[in-house]
């Protein structure tokens, strides 16, 4: 997997590519021989991939012939995964089909368009010969996959892609190309342009629900759609084991579950109940991998920070092996879950709920008034959880109460973030205060879990004849850190309380 950072510009057939030498350290511009690229794009019949700005293609010609999967990261950045070309009749490689299964599920993949490109690449090199960027001059035609010669569309575009250069070079190159007649393309990809009419029709069908949904329901639906899309967007990265991807997918899962819990009175019937339950299952599966990932990084930092003379025995390697093994096991379980029928059923019912939620009468009321009510309820829930933790005696019960307060803080934060479009800055400030509570309590919970790991691994080391000194020292340091975090809690709570008592929540 690699990141692709590029900008496409539409240009007239008679435009002349300007000289780009001298831009941002560019010493020479080397024109490559023209090549003919033929790309067959595959998708589901209802264009699920293209509508999500995801593309899967089989390309022949040029230096990167093969199967390509591209996923959006931002306006001009995508993740790209390659697979070998194989034979024409082999179909989509299993690893790519698996990578997009969260979107395709049981729908078949078949050719939807063929795009041919006569490409001339210009390499922008620095004084040492290193390639900073590539500028492609593309003459493009598209046709349907069952029409061998009939051209549906034809256009020309310039494409600037960074190699070893930076974004300043990209911006400078785009500015020069615009001065020469280029216009930043309205289409994110050649595929989107080729399928523009079909994509418009598919999008209209997807958004064909009634237009009389009230403001509160509209805010909730937009929030749930955004989190559903984030969940699907993280799926491939989790499968590829991209750092932090498990965490991001877990956050999207929890935000969806929190929204279905907090704003449940806006929905009629019980369609949300099974979705909440299954999102809880997915969050737990992701949580095991995430917890192992966090502990692994934290323990490595702790050992690294210790004076050499206080690290007795193979503490670092033993802790690393323990947490790395836990992560591998947990990640395998995540991958198994992402390939399970249970997961795909969850996505199906989630789509149905998010795209057409059963909104009740309350959803038609003004968003600011209605949604603030639910944030107020979650803030009171957090206040009760904090008071229970504050008055609980020291020990495991106290730690458990703090963990419950952390979950309540997270729910209050997510509720406030969901209503920002309706409430604005007051909700943003409330969410930040709740996040501060959540972060502090989360760090405390991580410390509790780390101490359990240190006790267990330390006992294993002693059973193997190794010294337990350093494990005990690290445990004591973590205990002191937890006490320091608890000492900060009253001040953090006071800041949250000042936000909780604002007028919009009364």
N, C-alpha and C positions, 0 to 999 in steps of 0.2 A: 504494500500500500504506500502511495506517495501523495503529497499535496501538489496540486496544480493551481498556479496563480496566473490568471490570464485575463485579458480584456479583448473583446471582439468589437470591431467597428464596421459598420456598413459603408460601402463605397461604390461609386458609379463605375461602370465597365471601363471607362476611358481614363480613370484617375491614374496618376503616376506616383509610385512609391517614392517618398522623399529620402534624401541621404540622412542616415541616423548616426553617422560617425561623429564623435565628439560629445555625445550625450552621456552624462553620468559616468565618465571613465571609459567610454567605448572608443577604442583605438582604431578598429577596423570592422568593416561589415563584409562578410563572406557569403556570396550568393551560391546556394546549392542547386544542383540539377532538379528540374521539375519532376514530380512523381504523380501518378494517378492513384488515388485512394478510393476504394469502394467499401462502404460500410452498410451492413444490413442490421437494422435496429429491430430488436424484439421487445414485445410488451404483451400485456394481457389485452383481451378484446376491448375492455373499457379504459385502456391507457392508464392504469394505476401508477406505473412507474413514471411515465412522462408527466403526469399531473403532479407528482411529488418531486419533479426536477431530477429524477434518477434515470440514468440511461444504461442500457446493456446493448452492446453491438459486437458484431464480428467484422473486423476490418482486414482487408487484404491490400497489399501495396505499401511502400514506405518502410522505414526502419522499425516501426513498432506494430507490425502485423500481428493479429491475435484477437482474443476476446478482451473487451474492456468493460469495466463497470465504473461509473462515475456517480458520485454523490455530492450534493451541494453542502458547502460549509458556510459561505457568505456570498455576497453578490458576485465577486470575481475569484472565488476560491472553491476548489472541489477536491475531494479525495478520489484517487484513482487506483483500481485494482486490475491487474492483468492476469490472463490465463493463456495457455498455448492455443494456437489456431485450430489444430485438429483438422478433421475432414469435414466437408460441407454438411454431410448428413448426421454429424455427431450430436448436434443440438447444443444447448447452453451447458458449459462445463458445470459439474456438480457443485464446485465450490462457489461459483457465482450464483447459481440458482438458489443455493442455501442462503447466501448472503442477502438476497432480496425477498426471501420467503415471508418475512413479516408483512410485506406489502402484497405479494402475489397470492400467498397461501395455497389454495387448491386450484387456482385459475391457471390455465395453460399459458405458456409463453410461445409466441409465434411472430414471424416477421410482420412489421407494420409499415415500414418505409425503407427505401434504399437511397442512400445519399452518395453521390460520386463527387470527388473533389480533385481538381487539378491544382496541386500545391507547389509553390515555390518558396522555400525557406531561406531567410537571410539570418546568418549567425552574427550576433553582436559580441565581439571579443574585446577584452581589455589588452593592455600592453604585453601581458605575459602569455596571451593566447587563450586564456580562460573564457568560456562562453558565459556571458552575463544574461543574455536573453535571446529568444528566437522570435523573429517576425515572419509570419506566414502570409503570403499573398494567395488567397484561395478563390478559384472560380468554381462555383458549386451548382449542382443540379440535383433535384430530388424526383423520385417516381415511386409509384406504388410497387409493392414486391411482386405482384403478378403481371406487371406490364414491362416487358423487356426494354422497350425503346421510348415509350411515351414519357416526355418530360413534363412534370407537373409544375415545378418552379425552377427558376434559375436566378442566381444572384452572385455578387462578389463581396468578399469581406477581407479585412486585414485582422490578424490575430497576433497579439503580443503576449508571449509567455515568459515569465521569469525562469531562469536556470540558476545562476549563481548571483545574479544582481539583486538589488533591493527595490522596495516599493517606490523610492524616489525616482529610480531609473524608469520604472513602469509608468509613473505619472508623467515624466518628461517625454517619453516616447509617445504616449497617447496624445499629449498636447501637440507635438509636431505632426502626428498623423491626422489629427483633427484640422490643423491648419492647411493640410494638403487635401482636405475634402472628406475625411472620414467622420462618421458620426457614431458615437457609442451605440451599439445595437440594442434595440428594445427586446431582443430575444436572448435568453440566457445560453442558448445552444443552437446549433444547426437543426437538431431534432425538433426543438420547440417551434422553430420557424416552419419547418417542413410539415408539421402536424398542427399548425395554428388553428385551422378551421375545426378539426376534430377535437382538439383540446378545448376550444371554446364551447363546443356542444356538450362535451363530457362534463365540463365545469358547471354549465348551466343546469344539467340534469342533477348533479350532486347538490346544488344549492337551490333546488326547486321547492323547498319547504315554504309554508305560508309566510307571508311578509308581515302578518299582524302580531308578531311576537313582541311583547312589551319590553321596555328597556332593561329591567332586571334579568329577564330570561336571555336577552341578547348578550349581555355581559357574561353571564354564566356560560352560555354556549361557546362564545369566542374563547373564553379561558380554557374550557375543557378541550376544545379543538387544538389549541396551541400546545397543551400538555400531551395530548394524544400524538400530535405530530412530532414532538420532541422525543417521545418514547420510541416511535418508529424510527426516527433518525438515529437514535443511539444503538439500535439493534445490530446493525452491521459492525459498528465499532466494537461492541462487546464481543461479537463473534471473532473479530480480528485481534482481540485482547489489546486494544488501544488504551494507553494509560488514562485513568480517570473516567473511562466510558461506563464502567459498572456504576460508579457513583452518580453520573449524570442520568443514567437510565433509572436508577433507584429513586432519584429526586422526582423525575417526571411521574413515576408510578405513585409515589407518595402524594404528590400534589393533586393528581387525579382522584385518588382515594379520599384525600382530605376534602376536596371540593364536593364530592358526592355525599360526604358525611355532613359537612357544615351547611350546605345549601339544599339538603334533602327536602325541606318543606316547599321548595319551589317546584318539585317534581311530583307528578301524580303516580299512583300505583307503586309497584315494587320492582320495577325494572332495574333500578340502581343497586338493589341489595346484592344480587349475585355478582355484579361487577365489582362492588366494593370488596366482597369476600375474595374473589379471584385476584384482584389487585393486591390484596394483603398477602396472598400466597406468593405472587411474583416478587413482591418487596422482600419477603423473608428469604427467598432463594438468592436474590441479588445481595441481600444484607450480609450473608455469610462470607461471600467473596470480598465485599467492601470492608468488612471488619478485619479480615485477615490482611488486606492490603494496607489499611491504616496502621495496624499494629506492627507490621513488617517495617514500614518506613520509620515509625516512631522509635522502635527498639534499635534500629540501625543508627539513628541519630544519637540516642542515649549512649550507646557503646562508644561511638566515635568521639563523643564529647568527654569521655572519662580520661583521666591521666593514665598513661600506659601502665604504670606500676600498680594501678588499682584494678586492672583487667586481668584476673587470674584464671588461666586456662582458656579453653576454646569457646569463650562465651559468645562472641560475635557469630562464628560459623554455626554454633548449635542453635542460637535463636533464629538466625536466618533460615536454616534448614527447616526448623519447625514451622515458621510462618509461611515460608515459600511453599512447603508441602501442603499446608492448610489452604493456601490460596489456589494451588493447582487443583486440589480436590474440589473446592467450592466452585471454581470456574468450570470444571467439567460438569458439575451438577447444573450450573447456569446454562451451559450449552445444551445439555440434555433437555432442560425445561424449554429452551427456545425452539427446539425441534419437536416438541410434544403436541399432540392433538389438543391437550388442555390449553396450551398457550394460544394456539390458533383459534380455538373457540372463544377464548377471552377477547382476542382482537376483533373477531366478528361481532360479538355482542357489544363491545366497546364502541366500534364504529357506528353501529345502529343507534346506540344511546346518544353518542356525542353529535352525530350528524342530524338526528331528529329526536331531540329529548322530549319526554312527555311533560311539557311545562303546564303548570296549573295557573289558577287565577292570580296568585301572588306574583308570578313572573311577569305579569303585565303592568305592574305598578312601577312608579319611579325608582330607578336603580339605586340612587344615592340613599334614599330613605330605607328601602327594603333591605339592601345588602348590608348596610351599617348595622342593622339589627342582629344579623348573624355574626358579624365580627365582634359585637358587644358580648354576645353569648360565649364565644370562644375566649374572650379576654377574661370573663368571669370564671370560666372553667380553669384557666391558668392561675387565677388568683387563689382559687380553692386548692389547687395542686401545690402551689408554692407554700401556702399556709400549712398544709399537711406535712410538707418536707421540713419546713422551718421548725415545727414543734415535735417532730419525730426524734426519739432518742438515737444517739450515735450507734452505728452498726449497720449491718446489711439492710435492715428495714429502712433506715434513713437514706441509704444509697438508692434503694428501690423507689422511694418517694421522690428523690431528686430526678431519677430517670423518668418517672411519670410526669413531673413538671416540665422536663425537657420535651416530651412528646406533646404536652399541651402548648408549650411555647411555639413549637413548630407548626401546630395546627392553627394557632392564632396568626402567626406570620403568613402562612399560606393563604388564609382567609383574607387578610389585609391586601396581600399582593394581587389577589383575584379581583378586588373591588377598586383598584387604582384607576382603571379607566372611568369609573363613575364618580369617585370621591377625589382623586387627585393627590396633591402633596400631603394632606393630613394622613391619608392611608399609607403613603410611602414612608413617612416618618414613624408611624406606628409599626409598620413592618420591620423597619431597621431596628427599632427598640426590641421588638420580639425576637429578631434574629440575634441580637446581642445576648439575650437571655438563653436562647437555644444553643448558641455557640459555646458559652461558658459551661452550661450544663452538659453539653455534648462532650467537651473536653474532660469534664469530671467523670462522665460515664466511661470514656475511653481509658482513663486512668484506672478505674476499677477493673476493667477487663484486662489491661496490661499487667496489673499486679497478679491476677489469676494466672496468666501465662507465665510470669516470672516465677511464681511459686511452683507451678507444675514442672517447668523445664529445669528449674534449679534442683528440684527433687530428683529428676531423671539424671542430671549431671552427677549429683552426689552418689546415686545408686551405681553409676558407672565408674566411681572412684575419683571423680573430679571435684575441685573445690567449689563450694557453694557461696563463697564470700561475695563475689561480684553480683550475683543474682540478688542476694540480700541487700546489698548496697543500692542497686537499681530500684528494688522494691521500696526501700526507705525514701529514696528521692522522689519516686512517684507518689508515695503517700504524702510527702511534704507538698508536692505540687497540688494534689487534690485539696489539701487543707488551705493552701493559698487561694485556690479558685473559690472555695466556699467563703473565704473571708471577703472576696470581692462581690459576692452575691447580693448583699443588701444594697450596695450602691447601684448595681445594675438593675435591681428590682425597682429602686426609687425612680430611675430614669424611665423605666417602662410604665410605672404608675402615672408619671406625669403625662405620658402620651395616652394612657388608658382613660384619663379623666377629661379629655378634650371634648369640646361641645358636640362634635359630629357623632360621638359614641354615647351620648347621654340619652 
